[in-house]
Amino acid sequence: MNLTLHHLVREPKIKLDKNPLLLLLHGYGSNEEDLFSFAKQLPDEYYVISVRAPFDLTIGSYAWYAINFDADENKFSDVGQARASRDIIADFVDQLITNYAIDADNITLIGFSQGAILSYAVALSYPEKIKRLVAMSGYLNTEIALNTFANNDFSDLKIFASHGTDDQVIPVDWARKSIPILESLGIKVLYKEYPIGHGVAPQNFFDFKNWLQS
């Protein structure tokens, strides 16, 4: 197989001619093992593929793009790296369809934190590739989407977005501000908050799993 990103695969337990895909994108400083711990609890008919981000930080720790600090300790994102990762993921989706019996019309991105930010950029840039998006503890950064994203047809895209109200890493306000922008593009969004910090509450997992199956 000629695949550009390191990944883990849980084969579907119910084999069809073509199976839907859940593609898991981890957060900054994590790796493909992190979200893959959910895999056995996800619906049986899906391929569950968890992917490692392309930029190395330290051993076992990866990023979709660098986050740098200036002299005043303001955080800023490496937009060039983020855009590169956006297109790496879009290409990787095509590679997965070629190499596995995946239904190209039924692909869901599940991102946490930086993985959610990147998932938004992929889905908004290439909605013809992505049917659904689960964005947990992230926000919409339109700077890393294609410049022409607002012209895309989003009539088939559905989003489940969630955030912890006590998140110290990505403020809940950033997630809240994303929702009206998405809705203004005509995207169907279900948004939920949980009384936690920067993580995935059991109820959050249960809610998005129900949403996937509804």
MIDOSE-1310 file (N, C-alpha, C; in nm, 2 decimals, decimal comma, always signed):
residues 214
mnlt	+0,08/-0,12/+0,00/+0,00/+0,00/+0,00/+0,09/+0,13/+0,00; +0,05/+0,22/-0,08/+0,13/+0,34/-0,09/+0,05/+0,45/-0,02; +0,06/+0,46/+0,11/-0,02/+0,56/+0,19/+0,08/+0,66/+0,26; +0,05/+0,78/+0,25/+0,14/+0,89/+0,30/+0,15/+0,90/+0,45
lhhl	+0,04/+0,86/+0,52/+0,04/+0,89/+0,67/+0,03/+0,75/+0,74; +0,10/+0,75/+0,85/+0,10/+0,63/+0,94/-0,04/+0,63/+1,01; -0,10/+0,51/+1,01/-0,24/+0,50/+1,07/-0,27/+0,36/+1,12; -0,37/+0,36/+1,21/-0,42/+0,23/+1,26/-0,56/+0,20/+1,21
vrep	-0,59/+0,08/+1,18/-0,72/+0,04/+1,12/-0,79/-0,06/+1,21; -0,92/-0,03/+1,23/-1,01/-0,13/+1,28/-1,11/-0,16/+1,16; -1,10/-0,29/+1,12/-1,18/-0,33/+1,01/-1,33/-0,33/+1,05; -1,42/-0,31/+0,96/-1,56/-0,32/+0,99/-1,59/-0,47/+1,03
kikl	-1,68/-0,48/+1,13/-1,72/-0,61/+1,18/-1,83/-0,67/+1,09; -1,90/-0,58/+1,02/-2,01/-0,62/+0,93/-1,95/-0,57/+0,79; -1,91/-0,67/+0,71/-1,85/-0,64/+0,58/-1,96/-0,62/+0,47; -1,95/-0,50/+0,41/-2,04/-0,48/+0,29/-1,95/-0,47/+0,17
dknp	-2,00/-0,45/+0,05/-1,92/-0,43/-0,07/-1,83/-0,31/-0,05; -1,89/-0,20/+0,01/-1,81/-0,08/+0,04/-1,86/-0,04/+0,18; -1,77/-0,01/+0,27/-1,81/+0,03/+0,41/-1,78/+0,17/+0,43; -1,87/+0,24/+0,52/-1,84/+0,38/+0,55/-1,71/+0,39/+0,63
llll	-1,66/+0,51/+0,64/-1,53/+0,53/+0,71/-1,55/+0,64/+0,82; -1,49/+0,61/+0,94/-1,47/+0,71/+1,04/-1,32/+0,74/+1,04; -1,28/+0,86/+1,01/-1,13/+0,90/+1,01/-1,10/+0,98/+1,13; -1,02/+0,93/+1,22/-0,99/+1,00/+1,35/-0,87/+1,09/+1,34
lhgy	-0,88/+1,21/+1,38/-0,76/+1,31/+1,38/-0,74/+1,36/+1,52; -0,62/+1,32/+1,57/-0,59/+1,35/+1,71/-0,55/+1,50/+1,73; -0,53/+1,54/+1,86/-0,49/+1,67/+1,89/-0,34/+1,70/+1,89; -0,30/+1,82/+1,92/-0,16/+1,87/+1,92/-0,09/+1,79/+2,03
gsne	+0,03/+1,74/+1,99/+0,11/+1,67/+2,09/+0,07/+1,53/+2,12; -0,03/+1,48/+2,05/-0,08/+1,34/+2,08/-0,03/+1,25/+1,96; -0,10/+1,14/+1,95/-0,07/+1,05/+1,84/-0,19/+0,96/+1,80; -0,17/+0,87/+1,71/-0,28/+0,80/+1,65/-0,34/+0,70/+1,75
edlf	-0,27/+0,67/+1,86/-0,32/+0,57/+1,96/-0,44/+0,64/+2,04; -0,43/+0,77/+2,05/-0,52/+0,84/+2,15/-0,67/+0,82/+2,12; -0,72/+0,86/+2,00/-0,86/+0,84/+1,97/-0,89/+0,70/+1,93; -0,79/+0,62/+1,89/-0,81/+0,48/+1,85/-0,86/+0,40/+1,97
sfak	-0,84/+0,45/+2,09/-0,89/+0,38/+2,21/-1,04/+0,37/+2,21; -1,11/+0,46/+2,14/-1,26/+0,46/+2,12/-1,30/+0,35/+2,02; -1,21/+0,30/+1,94/-1,25/+0,23/+1,81/-1,35/+0,12/+1,84; -1,32/+0,04/+1,94/-1,40/-0,08/+1,96/-1,55/-0,05/+2,00
qlpd	-1,57/+0,08/+2,05/-1,70/+0,12/+2,09/-1,78/+0,19/+1,97; -1,71/+0,20/+1,86/-1,78/+0,27/+1,75/-1,86/+0,17/+1,66; -1,96/+0,22/+1,59/-2,05/+0,12/+1,52/-1,98/+0,02/+1,43; -2,03/-0,10/+1,43/-1,96/-0,21/+1,36/-1,94/-0,20/+1,21
eyyv	-2,03/-0,13/+1,15/-2,03/-0,13/+1,00/-1,92/-0,04/+0,94; -1,85/+0,04/+1,03/-1,75/+0,14/+0,98/-1,61/+0,08/+0,98; -1,53/+0,12/+0,88/-1,39/+0,12/+0,90/-1,36/+0,24/+1,00; -1,27/+0,21/+1,09/-1,23/+0,32/+1,18/-1,08/+0,33/+1,16
isvr	-1,03/+0,44/+1,11/-0,89/+0,46/+1,08/-0,84/+0,59/+1,16; -0,74/+0,57/+1,24/-0,68/+0,67/+1,32/-0,55/+0,71/+1,26; -0,53/+0,84/+1,24/-0,41/+0,88/+1,16/-0,31/+0,96/+1,24; -0,19/+0,95/+1,22/-0,08/+1,02/+1,29/-0,05/+1,15/+1,21
apfd	-0,05/+1,26/+1,28/-0,02/+1,39/+1,22/+0,12/+1,39/+1,16; +0,15/+1,47/+1,06/+0,28/+1,46/+0,99/+0,40/+1,53/+1,05; +0,38/+1,62/+1,15/+0,49/+1,70/+1,20/+0,53/+1,64/+1,34; +0,66/+1,60/+1,35/+0,71/+1,55/+1,48/+0,73/+1,66/+1,58
ltig	+0,70/+1,63/+1,71/+0,73/+1,72/+1,82/+0,84/+1,66/+1,90; +0,80/+1,56/+1,98/+0,90/+1,48/+2,05/+0,86/+1,33/+2,03; +0,93/+1,24/+2,09/+0,90/+1,10/+2,06/+0,75/+1,07/+2,10; +0,68/+1,01/+2,00/+0,54/+0,97/+2,03/+0,44/+1,09/+2,03
syaw	+0,49/+1,21/+1,99/+0,41/+1,33/+2,00/+0,42/+1,40/+1,86; +0,30/+1,43/+1,81/+0,29/+1,49/+1,67/+0,19/+1,60/+1,66; +0,20/+1,68/+1,56/+0,11/+1,80/+1,54/+0,07/+1,81/+1,39; -0,05/+1,86/+1,37/-0,09/+1,89/+1,23/-0,03/+2,02/+1,19
yain	+0,01/+2,11/+1,28/+0,08/+2,23/+1,25/+0,14/+2,29/+1,38; +0,25/+2,36/+1,37/+0,31/+2,42/+1,48/+0,23/+2,53/+1,55; +0,24/+2,54/+1,68/+0,18/+2,65/+1,75/+0,30/+2,72/+1,82; +0,31/+2,85/+1,78/+0,43/+2,92/+1,83/+0,38/+3,04/+1,93
fdad	+0,48/+3,08/+2,01/+0,45/+3,19/+2,10/+0,54/+3,31/+2,07; +0,48/+3,43/+2,07/+0,56/+3,55/+2,04/+0,61/+3,60/+2,18; +0,68/+3,72/+2,17/+0,75/+3,77/+2,29/+0,64/+3,80/+2,40; +0,52/+3,83/+2,37/+0,42/+3,86/+2,46/+0,34/+3,74/+2,50
enkf	+0,39/+3,62/+2,46/+0,33/+3,49/+2,49/+0,19/+3,48/+2,43; +0,17/+3,55/+2,32/+0,05/+3,52/+2,24/+0,08/+3,40/+2,15; -0,03/+3,31/+2,14/-0,01/+3,19/+2,06/-0,05/+3,23/+1,92; +0,02/+3,17/+1,82/-0,02/+3,18/+1,68/+0,01/+3,06/+1,61
sdvg	-0,08/+3,02/+1,51/-0,07/+2,90/+1,44/+0,02/+2,92/+1,32; +0,09/+2,81/+1,28/+0,16/+2,81/+1,15/+0,06/+2,78/+1,04; +0,01/+2,88/+0,98/-0,10/+2,87/+0,88/-0,05/+2,79/+0,76; +0,08/+2,81/+0,72/+0,13/+2,73/+0,60/+0,13/+2,58/+0,63
qara	+0,18/+2,54/+0,75/+0,18/+2,40/+0,79/+0,03/+2,35/+0,80; -0,06/+2,43/+0,85/-0,20/+2,39/+0,87/-0,26/+2,36/+0,73; -0,23/+2,45/+0,63/-0,29/+2,43/+0,50/-0,23/+2,31/+0,43; -0,10/+2,29/+0,46/-0,03/+2,17/+0,40/-0,10/+2,04/+0,46
srdi	-0,13/+2,04/+0,59/-0,19/+1,92/+0,65/-0,33/+1,91/+0,60; -0,40/+2,02/+0,58/-0,54/+2,01/+0,52/-0,54/+1,93/+0,39; -0,44/+1,96/+0,30/-0,44/+1,89/+0,17/-0,38/+1,75/+0,18; -0,29/+1,73/+0,28/-0,24/+1,59/+0,30/-0,36/+1,50/+0,34
iadf	-0,45/+1,55/+0,43/-0,56/+1,47/+0,47/-0,66/+1,45/+0,36; -0,68/+1,55/+0,28/-0,77/+1,54/+0,16/-0,72/+1,43/+0,07; -0,59/+1,43/+0,04/-0,53/+1,33/-0,05/-0,53/+1,19/+0,02; -0,51/+1,19/+0,15/-0,51/+1,06/+0,22/-0,64/+0,99/+0,21
vdql	-0,75/+1,07/+0,22/-0,88/+1,02/+0,20/-0,89/+0,94/+0,07; -0,84/+1,01/-0,04/-0,84/+0,94/-0,17/-0,76/+0,81/-0,17; -0,65/+0,82/-0,10/-0,56/+0,70/-0,09/-0,63/+0,58/-0,02; -0,70/+0,62/+0,09/-0,78/+0,52/+0,16/-0,89/+0,45/+0,08
itny	-0,96/+0,53/+0,00/-1,06/+0,48/-0,09/-1,00/+0,38/-0,19; -0,88/+0,41/-0,24/-0,81/+0,33/-0,34/-0,77/+0,19/-0,27; -0,72/+0,20/-0,15/-0,66/+0,09/-0,08/-0,75/+0,00/+0,00; -0,87/+0,05/+0,04/-0,96/-0,02/+0,13/-1,10/-0,02/+0,06
aida	-1,19/-0,11/+0,10/-1,32/-0,11/+0,04/-1,41/-0,01/+0,11; -1,38/+0,12/+0,09/-1,45/+0,23/+0,16/-1,55/+0,29/+0,06; -1,66/+0,33/+0,12/-1,77/+0,40/+0,04/-1,73/+0,55/+0,04; -1,69/+0,59/-0,08/-1,64/+0,73/-0,10/-1,75/+0,83/-0,07
dnit	-1,88/+0,79/-0,07/-1,99/+0,88/-0,04/-2,03/+0,88/+0,11; -1,95/+0,81/+0,19/-1,99/+0,80/+0,33/-1,87/+0,81/+0,42; -1,81/+0,93/+0,42/-1,68/+0,95/+0,50/-1,71/+1,06/+0,61; -1,67/+1,02/+0,73/-1,69/+1,11/+0,85/-1,55/+1,13/+0,91
ligf	-1,53/+1,26/+0,93/-1,41/+1,30/+1,00/-1,44/+1,32/+1,15; -1,36/+1,27/+1,24/-1,38/+1,29/+1,39/-1,25/+1,35/+1,44; -1,25/+1,48/+1,48/-1,13/+1,54/+1,52/-1,15/+1,59/+1,66; -1,04/+1,59/+1,74/-1,03/+1,65/+1,87/-0,93/+1,76/+1,87
sqga	-0,97/+1,87/+1,93/-0,87/+1,99/+1,95/-0,81/+2,03/+1,81; -0,68/+2,02/+1,80/-0,62/+2,07/+1,67/-0,67/+1,98/+1,56; -0,70/+1,85/+1,59/-0,76/+1,76/+1,48/-0,90/+1,81/+1,44; -0,97/+1,87/+1,53/-1,11/+1,92/+1,50/-1,09/+2,05/+1,41
ilsy	-1,00/+2,14/+1,45/-0,97/+2,26/+1,37/-0,94/+2,22/+1,23; -0,85/+2,12/+1,21/-0,81/+2,08/+1,08/-0,93/+2,01/+1,01; -1,01/+1,93/+1,08/-1,12/+1,87/+1,02/-1,22/+1,97/+0,96; -1,24/+2,08/+1,03/-1,33/+2,19/+0,98/-1,27/+2,24/+0,84
aval	-1,14/+2,26/+0,84/-1,07/+2,31/+0,72/-1,09/+2,22/+0,60; -1,07/+2,09/+0,63/-1,08/+1,99/+0,52/-1,23/+1,98/+0,47; -1,32/+1,97/+0,57/-1,47/+1,96/+0,53/-1,52/+2,08/+0,45; -1,47/+2,20/+0,49/-1,52/+2,32/+0,43/-1,45/+2,34/+0,29
sype	-1,33/+2,29/+0,28/-1,25/+2,31/+0,15/-1,30/+2,20/+0,05; -1,33/+2,08/+0,10/-1,36/+1,97/+0,01/-1,49/+1,90/+0,06; -1,60/+1,97/+0,06/-1,73/+1,90/+0,11/-1,77/+1,79/+0,02; -1,72/+1,78/-0,10/-1,76/+1,67/-0,19/-1,69/+1,54/-0,14
kikr	-1,59/+1,55/-0,06/-1,52/+1,43/+0,00/-1,58/+1,39/+0,13; -1,63/+1,48/+0,21/-1,67/+1,46/+0,35/-1,82/+1,47/+0,37; -1,88/+1,37/+0,42/-2,03/+1,37/+0,44/-2,06/+1,43/+0,58; -1,98/+1,39/+0,68/-2,01/+1,43/+0,82/-1,88/+1,47/+0,89
lvam	-1,90/+1,55/+0,99/-1,78/+1,59/+1,07/-1,82/+1,60/+1,22; -1,74/+1,53/+1,30/-1,76/+1,55/+1,45/-1,64/+1,63/+1,49; -1,66/+1,75/+1,54/-1,55/+1,84/+1,59/-1,56/+1,86/+1,74; -1,47/+1,80/+1,81/-1,48/+1,81/+1,96/-1,36/+1,90/+2,01
sgyl	-1,40/+1,99/+2,09/-1,30/+2,08/+2,16/-1,21/+2,16/+2,06; -1,28/+2,20/+1,95/-1,20/+2,27/+1,85/-1,28/+2,40/+1,81; -1,24/+2,46/+1,70/-1,32/+2,58/+1,65/-1,29/+2,59/+1,50; -1,37/+2,68/+1,43/-1,35/+2,70/+1,29/-1,25/+2,81/+1,27
ntei	-1,14/+2,78/+1,20/-1,04/+2,88/+1,16/-1,04/+2,89/+1,01; -1,11/+2,99/+0,96/-1,14/+2,99/+0,81/-1,01/+3,02/+0,74; -0,90/+3,07/+0,81/-0,77/+3,10/+0,74/-0,71/+2,98/+0,68; -0,74/+2,86/+0,74/-0,67/+2,74/+0,69/-0,76/+2,66/+0,59
alnt	-0,88/+2,71/+0,56/-0,96/+2,66/+0,46/-0,91/+2,72/+0,32; -0,95/+2,65/+0,21/-0,93/+2,71/+0,08/-0,99/+2,85/+0,07; -0,92/+2,94/+0,00/-0,97/+3,08/-0,01/-1,11/+3,09/-0,06; -1,15/+2,99/-0,15/-1,28/+2,99/-0,22/-1,38/+2,91/-0,15
fann	-1,36/+2,87/-0,02/-1,45/+2,77/+0,04/-1,59/+2,81/+0,05; -1,62/+2,95/+0,06/-1,75/+2,99/+0,08/-1,84/+2,97/-0,05; -1,78/+2,94/-0,16/-1,85/+2,91/-0,28/-1,89/+2,76/-0,29; -1,85/+2,68/-0,20/-1,88/+2,54/-0,21/-2,02/+2,50/-0,18
dfsd	-2,06/+2,39/-0,22/-2,20/+2,34/-0,20/-2,19/+2,25/-0,07; -2,26/+2,30/+0,04/-2,25/+2,23/+0,16/-2,39/+2,16/+0,20; -2,47/+2,14/+0,09/-2,60/+2,09/+0,12/-2,60/+1,94/+0,18; -2,49/+1,87/+0,15/-2,49/+1,73/+0,20/-2,40/+1,72/+0,33
lkif	-2,34/+1,83/+0,37/-2,25/+1,82/+0,49/-2,33/+1,84/+0,62; -2,30/+1,75/+0,72/-2,36/+1,76/+0,85/-2,25/+1,77/+0,96; -2,27/+1,85/+1,06/-2,16/+1,87/+1,16/-2,22/+1,85/+1,30; -2,15/+1,77/+1,38/-2,17/+1,76/+1,53/-2,05/+1,83/+1,59
ashg	-2,08/+1,94/+1,66/-1,97/+2,01/+1,73/-1,99/+2,01/+1,88; -1,89/+2,00/+1,96/-1,91/+1,99/+2,10/-1,79/+2,06/+2,17; -1,81/+2,10/+2,30/-1,70/+2,17/+2,37/-1,73/+2,16/+2,52; -1,62/+2,16/+2,60/-1,63/+2,17/+2,74/-1,64/+2,32/+2,79
tddq	-1,74/+2,34/+2,87/-1,76/+2,48/+2,92/-1,64/+2,53/+3,00; -1,56/+2,44/+3,06/-1,44/+2,48/+3,14/-1,31/+2,46/+3,07; -1,32/+2,46/+2,94/-1,19/+2,43/+2,86/-1,09/+2,55/+2,88; -0,97/+2,51/+2,93/-0,87/+2,61/+2,95/-0,77/+2,63/+2,83
vipv	-0,78/+2,53/+2,74/-0,69/+2,53/+2,62/-0,75/+2,61/+2,51; -0,88/+2,57/+2,47/-0,95/+2,65/+2,36/-1,08/+2,70/+2,43; -1,09/+2,83/+2,44/-1,21/+2,88/+2,51/-1,34/+2,84/+2,44; -1,44/+2,82/+2,52/-1,57/+2,77/+2,47/-1,63/+2,88/+2,38
dwar	-1,60/+3,01/+2,40/-1,65/+3,11/+2,32/-1,60/+3,10/+2,17; -1,48/+3,04/+2,15/-1,43/+3,02/+2,01/-1,52/+2,92/+1,94; -1,56/+2,82/+2,01/-1,65/+2,72/+1,95/-1,79/+2,78/+1,93; -1,84/+2,85/+2,02/-1,97/+2,91/+2,01/-1,97/+3,01/+1,89
ksip	-1,87/+3,08/+1,86/-1,86/+3,18/+1,75/-1,86/+3,11/+1,62; -1,81/+2,98/+1,62/-1,80/+2,91/+1,49/-1,94/+2,87/+1,44; -2,04/+2,85/+1,53/-2,16/+2,79/+1,49/-2,24/+2,88/+1,39; -2,26/+3,01/+1,42/-2,34/+3,09/+1,33/-2,27/+3,10/+1,19
iles	-2,14/+3,10/+1,19/-2,07/+3,10/+1,06/-2,10/+2,98/+0,98; -2,10/+2,86/+1,04/-2,13/+2,74/+0,97/-2,27/+2,74/+0,92; -2,36/+2,79/+1,01/-2,51/+2,79/+0,97/-2,53/+2,89/+0,86; -2,45/+3,00/+0,86/-2,47/+3,09/+0,75/-2,43/+3,04/+0,61
lgik	-2,35/+2,93/+0,62/-2,31/+2,86/+0,49/-2,41/+2,76/+0,45; -2,52/+2,74/+0,53/-2,62/+2,64/+0,50/-2,59/+2,50/+0,55; -2,49/+2,49/+0,65/-2,46/+2,36/+0,70/-2,55/+2,33/+0,82; -2,59/+2,20/+0,82/-2,67/+2,15/+0,94/-2,58/+2,12/+1,05
vlyk	-2,59/+2,19/+1,16/-2,50/+2,18/+1,28/-2,58/+2,14/+1,40; -2,53/+2,04/+1,48/-2,58/+2,01/+1,61/-2,47/+2,04/+1,70; -2,49/+2,14/+1,80/-2,38/+2,18/+1,89/-2,42/+2,15/+2,03; -2,33/+2,09/+2,10/-2,35/+2,06/+2,25/-2,23/+2,10/+2,33
eypi	-2,27/+2,14/+2,46/-2,16/+2,17/+2,56/-2,17/+2,07/+2,68; -2,06/+2,05/+2,74/-2,05/+1,96/+2,86/-1,97/+2,03/+2,97; -2,00/+2,00/+3,09/-1,94/+2,07/+3,20/-1,80/+2,01/+3,24; -1,71/+2,02/+3,14/-1,58/+1,96/+3,15/-1,47/+2,06/+3,10
ghgv	-1,34/+2,02/+3,11/-1,23/+2,09/+3,06/-1,21/+2,05/+2,91; -1,08/+2,04/+2,88/-1,03/+2,01/+2,74/-1,02/+1,86/+2,73; -1,14/+1,79/+2,70/-1,14/+1,65/+2,69/-1,27/+1,60/+2,63; -1,29/+1,47/+2,63/-1,42/+1,41/+2,58/-1,49/+1,35/+2,69
apqn	-1,61/+1,41/+2,73/-1,69/+1,35/+2,83/-1,76/+1,22/+2,78; -1,78/+1,12/+2,87/-1,85/+1,00/+2,83/-1,99/+1,04/+2,76; -2,06/+1,14/+2,81/-2,18/+1,18/+2,75/-2,16/+1,23/+2,60; -2,05/+1,30/+2,58/-2,02/+1,36/+2,45/-2,00/+1,24/+2,35
ffdf	-1,92/+1,14/+2,40/-1,90/+1,02/+2,31/-2,03/+0,95/+2,28; -2,12/+0,94/+2,38/-2,25/+0,87/+2,36/-2,34/+0,96/+2,26; -2,33/+1,09/+2,28/-2,41/+1,18/+2,19/-2,37/+1,18/+2,05; -2,24/+1,18/+2,02/-2,20/+1,18/+1,88/-2,22/+1,04/+1,82
knwl	-2,21/+0,94/+1,90/-2,23/+0,80/+1,84/-2,38/+0,79/+1,80; -2,47/+0,84/+1,89/-2,61/+0,84/+1,85/-2,64/+0,92/+1,73; -2,57/+1,04/+1,72/-2,59/+1,13/+1,60/-2,54/+1,05/+1,48; -2,43/+0,98/+1,48/-2,38/+0,91/+1,37/-2,49/+0,81/+1,32
qs	-2,56/+0,75/+1,42/-2,65/+0,64/+1,38/-2,79/+0,68/+1,35; -2,81/+0,81/+1,37/-2,95/+0,86/+1,35/-2,98/+0,90/+1,21
